[in-house]
């Protein structure tokens, strides 16, 4: 059957308030956040009850949506406090909660029947019957397993119809385990990944030691057939958003609740502009400017070839400043931009501007001054306020970055 064109929600991670601000500033339609319990990213800043209430107010003032992660596997002692938490989340106006546990769904439906339920990718939904079963139990959205091809997603869309929303991960780190259900961290560190405490041991460097040759380390290598050991490449679907739209997805999720504000801003900005019609080729280089492992397209086009020569993260650019204010200079030839320094930069250096709905622009730092108005050669004091001349008008929360040496 033919599918009508579906608008795709751009769903961004917000591990803390700064990431939340940047996700909204650069065009996310919705954000997903974690509270102090029940999420799977306990290493993120996460939101206290007071912060979460403020975050909901900020998001709704901009007519966006906010989802709260409750996708840890629930044990018996979790269910009573989960129910109390769900009642409160419904009262403060959370747009949906993300769960993976059947017990969590039942507990929430009993006490907060108006709270929308999204089913996490941790639930490993790989077929239409599973999706429909979750819908019958009260879910309004299913985050499909990451191991599905575009053809399988399109088939699920045909079978479930248009009422059940389908979400997929479209960008970010991939887990070595099926849909993220991993035991390695628990085994090595007694830190349960399925309850939010993953220490990412799949990213570590491993070698083999033969029993009779202690101290002689043998490297572990992947070949073209793939051993999937252990660290996967990063997912990127920026060049294939039309294919995701054709498959019938409702929401594209960016992974990264432990990522910083610069990462969130850069990735959200690129996906927002391409979703709005920009040429993806123009923005592919943006993905190199943030910390990442080699990119691939996951399972969307078949079994992934995840072999690569080096496992290190790479990044071509660094954030140097966050824009606080911008005023026209007296001579009307330029603007005076006030910034908060994040990394050192100098008079005369070339910086790039990251601003919503605009191409990346460059300029040379001129008339660099400290917070007291004195001329300086270098913005060297971390988080201090500086000002500089810029040929373009900028907005608060725009970012300035510099290519790495």
C-alpha positions as MATLAB code, in Angstrom:
seq = 'XXXXXXXXXXXXXXXXXXXXXXXXXXXXXXXXXXXXXXXXXXXXXXXXXXXXXXXXXXXXXXXXXXXXXXXXXXXXXXXXXXXXXXXXXXXXXXXXXXXXXXXXXXXXXXXXXXXXXXXXXXXXXXXXXXXXXXXXXXXXXXXXXXXXXXXXXXXXXXXXXXXXXXXXXXXXXXXXXXXXXXXXXXXXXXXXXXXXXXXXXXXXXXXXXXXXXXXXXXXXXXXXXXXXXXXXXXXXXXXXXXXXXXXXXXXXXXXXXXXXXXXXXXXXXXXXXXXXXXXXXXXXXXXXXXXXXXXXXXXXXXXXXXXXXXXXXXXXXXXXXXXXXXXXXXXXXXXXXXXXXXXXXXXXXXXXXXXXXXXXXXXXXXXXXXXXXXXXXXXXXXXXXXXXXXXXXXXXXXXXXXXXX';
ca = [
       0.000    0.000    0.000;
       1.165    3.550   -0.671;
       2.045    5.656    2.343;
       1.200    9.345    2.724;
       4.120   11.571    3.565;
       4.496   11.621    7.331;
       6.110   14.478    9.243;
       9.004   13.148   11.288;
       9.425   14.299   14.876;
      13.046   15.145   15.703;
      13.623   13.751   19.189;
      16.775   14.906   20.989;
      18.549   13.765   24.152;
      18.875   16.076   27.144;
      21.090   14.732   29.889;
      20.936   18.064   31.726;
      19.532   21.580   31.523;
      22.212   22.938   29.179;
      21.631   20.121   26.693;
      17.897   20.786   26.960;
      18.395   24.463   26.084;
      20.474   23.601   23.032;
      18.148   20.866   21.814;
      15.294   23.385   21.797;
      17.376   26.243   20.388;
      18.527   24.173   17.409;
      15.100   22.845   16.529;
      14.206   19.602   18.284;
      10.465   18.901   18.244;
      10.747   16.894   21.440;
      13.318   15.919   24.057;
      13.738   12.875   26.246;
      15.159   13.242   29.737;
      15.793   11.175   32.830;
      14.787   11.802   36.393;
      16.768   10.695   39.414;
      15.439    7.117   39.246;
      14.296    4.431   36.809;
      16.224    5.598   33.731;
      19.075    3.860   31.902;
      21.604    6.714   32.001;
      22.519    7.231   35.623;
      25.835    8.784   34.508;
      23.955   11.671   32.904;
      23.263   14.785   34.981;
      19.552   13.924   35.009;
      16.831   16.098   36.488;
      15.753   16.580   40.079;
      11.993   16.949   40.661;
      12.333   20.728   40.753;
      14.447   20.775   37.589;
      12.060   18.462   35.789;
       9.095   20.690   36.595;
      11.045   23.689   35.260;
      12.070   21.743   32.173;
       8.458   20.867   31.375;
       7.474   24.513   31.697;
      10.306   25.592   29.380;
       9.481   22.940   26.772;
       5.757   23.630   26.758;
       6.313   27.395   26.492;
       7.939   26.633   23.138;
       5.163   24.220   22.110;
       7.505   21.223   22.163;
       7.166   17.856   23.905;
       9.107   16.184   26.721;
       9.337   12.470   27.474;
      10.739   10.928   30.664;
      12.685    7.671   30.647;
      11.434    4.981   33.032;
      12.942    2.139   31.024;
      15.007    0.331   33.642;
      13.993   -3.266   34.327;
      11.793   -3.077   37.411;
      12.308   -5.243   40.476;
       9.666   -5.758   43.148;
      10.932   -2.955   45.366;
      10.748   -0.510   42.443;
       7.031   -0.765   41.721;
       5.575    1.188   44.642;
       7.896    4.214   44.238;
       7.402    3.978   40.467;
       3.641    4.308   40.934;
       4.094    7.360   43.145;
       6.467    8.886   40.612;
       4.049    8.229   37.737;
       1.213   10.005   39.554;
       3.453   13.034   39.991;
       4.634   12.957   36.357;
       1.024   12.958   35.176;
       0.232   15.905   37.475;
       3.110   18.068   36.190;
       2.231   17.442   32.553;
       4.879   15.111   31.127;
       3.926   14.323   27.527;
       4.867   10.627   27.786;
       7.014    8.160   29.682;
       9.295    5.579   28.074;
       9.094    2.090   29.591;
      10.435   -1.363   28.708;
       8.933   -3.459   31.495;
       5.434   -4.978   31.441;
       5.136   -4.546   35.187;
       5.955   -0.860   34.827;
       3.285   -0.447   32.178;
       0.650   -2.135   34.326;
       1.601   -0.152   37.430;
       1.507    3.156   35.554;
      -1.805    2.454   33.820;
      -3.429    1.688   37.187;
      -2.440    4.969   38.854;
      -1.892    7.442   35.966;
      -4.283    6.428   33.187;
      -3.863    9.691   31.257;
      -0.084    9.410   31.056;
       1.010    8.390   27.548;
       3.215    5.311   27.295;
       6.093    4.865   24.837;
       7.696    1.414   24.664;
      11.495    1.517   24.765;
      13.808   -0.144   22.265;
      14.847   -2.276   25.270;
      11.608   -4.195   24.713;
      13.029   -5.501   21.398;
       9.901   -5.003   19.284;
      10.808   -6.622   15.962;
       7.413   -7.440   14.442;
       3.922   -6.042   13.994;
       2.226   -8.510   16.347;
       4.437   -7.403   19.230;
       3.759   -3.753   18.394;
      -0.001   -4.328   18.279;
       0.110   -6.192   21.596;
       1.810   -3.229   23.261;
      -0.822   -0.960   21.739;
      -3.624   -3.135   23.134;
      -1.994   -2.847   26.556;
      -2.119    0.946   26.352;
       1.023    2.125   24.543;
       0.687    4.998   22.070;
       4.198    4.620   20.614;
       6.732    1.849   20.113;
      10.453    2.491   19.773;
      11.385   -0.287   17.392;
      14.370   -2.554   17.959;
      17.560   -1.234   16.400;
      18.071   -4.509   14.534;
      15.345   -3.893   11.915;
      15.772   -3.084    8.229;
      13.808   -0.358    6.468;
      11.769   -3.038    4.689;
      10.832   -4.618    8.020;
       9.866   -1.215    9.431;
       7.689   -0.499    6.380;
       5.995   -3.880    6.818;
       5.269   -3.136   10.485;
       3.819    0.253    9.521;
       1.482   -1.411    6.983;
       0.284   -3.963    9.527;
      -0.255   -1.667   12.521;
      -1.945    1.176   10.622;
      -1.586    4.841   11.392;
      -2.758    5.077   15.010;
       0.309    3.536   16.652;
       3.358    5.806   16.478;
       6.675    4.245   15.438;
      10.010    5.633   16.571;
      13.536    4.608   15.577;
      17.046    5.523   16.627;
      18.621    7.390   13.718;
      21.899    8.688   15.087;
      24.447    7.954   17.802;
      26.208    5.163   19.644;
      25.087    1.580   19.140;
      25.160   -1.098   21.836;
      26.938   -4.416   21.361;
      23.933   -6.208   22.884;
      20.592   -6.858   21.223;
      18.545   -3.666   21.620;
      20.830   -2.632   24.432;
      20.192   -5.527   26.826;
      23.732   -6.217   28.052;
      25.278   -8.136   30.960;
      28.969   -7.304   30.453;
      29.017   -4.296   32.786;
      27.199   -6.266   35.476;
      29.623   -9.168   35.169;
      32.834   -7.130   35.169;
      31.926   -4.241   37.463;
      28.751   -5.239   39.301;
      27.066   -2.273   37.553;
      23.762   -3.278   35.960;
      23.294   -1.763   32.484;
      19.628   -2.731   32.551;
      19.094   -0.523   35.591;
      20.988    2.499   34.308;
      24.577    1.889   35.442;
      26.422    0.772   32.300;
      30.185    1.434   32.454;
      30.558    0.736   28.694;
      33.111   -2.120   28.928;
      32.387   -2.876   25.260;
      34.423    0.266   24.451;
      37.543   -1.026   26.235;
      40.627   -2.388   24.500;
      40.821   -6.190   24.847;
      43.505   -8.793   24.154;
      43.699  -12.583   24.545;
      46.069  -14.318   26.967;
      46.870  -17.990   26.380;
      46.873  -20.054   29.597;
      50.435  -21.314   29.268;
      51.860  -17.928   28.210;
      50.942  -15.484   30.991;
      51.784  -11.904   30.175;
      51.832  -12.471   26.392;
      48.901  -10.493   25.027;
      47.445  -11.414   21.647;
      45.394   -8.735   19.858;
      41.783   -9.434   18.977;
      40.984   -8.486   15.399;
      37.872   -8.317   13.244;
      37.883   -9.445    9.634;
      35.499   -8.643    6.785;
      33.033  -11.293    7.983;
      32.822   -9.568   11.338;
      33.055  -10.791   14.908;
      31.127   -7.793   16.324;
      33.651   -7.595   19.152;
      32.915   -5.484   20.927;
      32.540   -1.804   20.202;
      30.190   -1.012   17.341;
      30.444    1.911   14.995;
      28.191    4.936   15.461;
      24.866    5.150   13.657;
      24.184    7.992   11.198;
      21.128    8.265    8.928;
      21.437   11.945    7.969;
      21.680   11.113    4.257;
      18.698    8.726    4.353;
      15.889   10.680    6.005;
      13.647   10.346    2.937;
      13.972    6.567    3.185;
      12.967    6.668    6.854;
       9.990    8.864    5.975;
       8.948    6.435    3.228;
       9.137    3.553    5.699;
       6.528    5.340    7.802;
       8.302    6.349   10.992;
       6.851    9.075   13.200;
       9.886    9.954   15.286;
      13.650    9.976   14.714;
      15.605    9.668   17.950;
      19.158   10.926   18.472;
      21.081    8.874   21.020;
      23.196   10.661   23.616;
      21.936   11.523   27.105;
      25.526   11.432   28.390;
      26.708   13.738   25.577;
      27.518   17.402   26.093;
      25.709   20.477   24.831;
      28.024   20.981   21.848;
      27.285   17.479   20.567;
      23.531   17.930   21.016;
      23.545   21.335   19.309;
      25.594   20.212   16.305;
      23.712   16.997   15.613;
      20.235   18.444   16.209;
      21.030   21.415   13.974;
      22.111   19.174   11.082;
      19.096   16.851   11.296;
      16.690   19.777   11.706;
      17.953   21.522    8.593;
      17.949   18.365    6.465;
      14.457   17.414    7.662;
      13.381   20.928    6.650;
      14.707   20.446    3.121;
      18.429   21.248    3.175;
      20.820   19.141    1.096;
      22.251   16.409    3.386;
      25.571   16.586    1.542;
      26.045   20.089    2.956;
      25.714   18.834    6.543;
      27.514   15.485    6.456;
      30.781   17.199    7.376;
      29.066   18.522   10.521;
      29.027   14.987   11.871;
      32.849   14.952   11.800;
      32.995   18.034   14.011;
      31.735   16.203   17.106;
      33.193   13.253   18.978;
      32.307    9.976   17.247;
      33.490    6.576   16.159;
      33.313    5.666   12.445;
      29.776    5.994   11.097;
      27.526    3.410    9.471;
      23.815    2.907    8.784;
      23.109    0.151   11.293;
      20.669   -2.547   10.215;
      18.492   -0.281    8.059;
      19.952   -1.582    4.788;
      20.753   -5.122    5.922;
      23.298   -6.708    8.243;
      25.899   -4.054    9.061;
      29.585   -4.327    8.283;
      31.016   -2.908   11.481;
      34.681   -3.621   10.866;
      37.100   -0.706   11.045;
      40.772   -0.069   11.646;
      40.699    2.002   14.806;
      38.318    2.264   17.739;
      39.275    5.726   18.958;
      36.814    8.580   18.998;
      37.646   11.349   16.530;
      36.581   15.001   16.367;
      37.719   17.820   14.077;
      36.431   20.888   15.962;
      36.133   22.190   19.525;
      33.533   24.448   21.080;
      35.168   27.701   22.225;
      32.299   29.963   23.298;
      28.595   30.268   23.924;
      26.885   33.481   22.791;
      25.250   35.471   25.600;
      24.310   38.713   23.853;
      24.707   40.619   20.591;
      24.395   44.369   19.988;
      24.988   46.572   16.968;
      28.294   48.437   17.044;
      28.131   52.214   17.014;
      29.582   52.447   13.505;
      26.933   49.992   12.184;
      29.667   47.992   10.447;
      29.607   45.025   12.806;
      28.073   43.592   15.942;
      29.547   43.361   19.429;
      29.054   39.783   20.617;
      29.345   38.869   24.286;
      30.273   35.246   24.917;
      31.046   32.804   27.706;
      34.389   31.115   27.052;
      34.433   27.294   26.941;
      37.877   26.704   25.387;
      40.783   29.049   24.715;
      40.749   31.171   21.539;
      42.831   34.100   20.343;
      42.705   37.407   18.494;
      42.937   36.766   14.747;
      41.792   33.136   14.861;
      39.178   31.836   12.443;
      35.999   30.698   14.204;
      32.862   29.029   12.889;
      29.337   30.062   13.901;
      26.664   27.491   14.653;
      23.213   29.088   14.564;
      19.754   27.643   13.820;
      18.422   27.618   10.237;
      21.638   29.140    8.867;
      24.629   27.737    6.996;
      27.859   27.529    8.966;
      29.685   30.870    8.656;
      33.270   31.826    9.450;
      34.868   35.021   10.730;
      38.135   36.216   12.202;
      38.285   37.241   15.879;
      38.742   41.009   16.136;
      38.799   43.491   19.015;
      38.764   40.779   21.680;
      38.014   42.233   25.118;
      37.639   40.877   28.626;
      34.643   41.449   30.924;
      36.029   44.852   31.996;
      36.445   46.083   28.425;
      40.222   45.697   28.258;
      41.850   44.498   25.042;
      43.298   40.969   25.311;
      45.159   38.694   22.914;
      43.629   35.478   24.236;
      40.366   34.368   25.880;
      42.121   32.095   28.340;
      40.017   32.098   31.518;
      37.560   29.211   31.559;
      33.871   30.244   31.606;
      34.751   33.955   31.884;
      32.877   36.541   29.801;
      34.530   38.109   26.746;
      33.350   40.231   23.835;
      34.456   40.521   20.213;
      33.452   42.072   16.905;
      31.526   39.898   14.473;
      30.259   40.698   10.953;
      27.008   38.825   11.624;
      24.174   39.286   14.129;
      24.024   36.309   16.488;
      21.482   35.008   18.985;
      21.909   33.951   22.605;
      22.785   30.225   22.703;
      24.517   30.301   19.312;
      27.914   28.602   19.472;
      31.410   29.486   18.272;
      33.847   26.716   17.471;
      37.378   26.306   16.124;
      39.085   23.657   14.019;
      41.530   21.566   16.021;
      45.242   22.002   15.328;
];
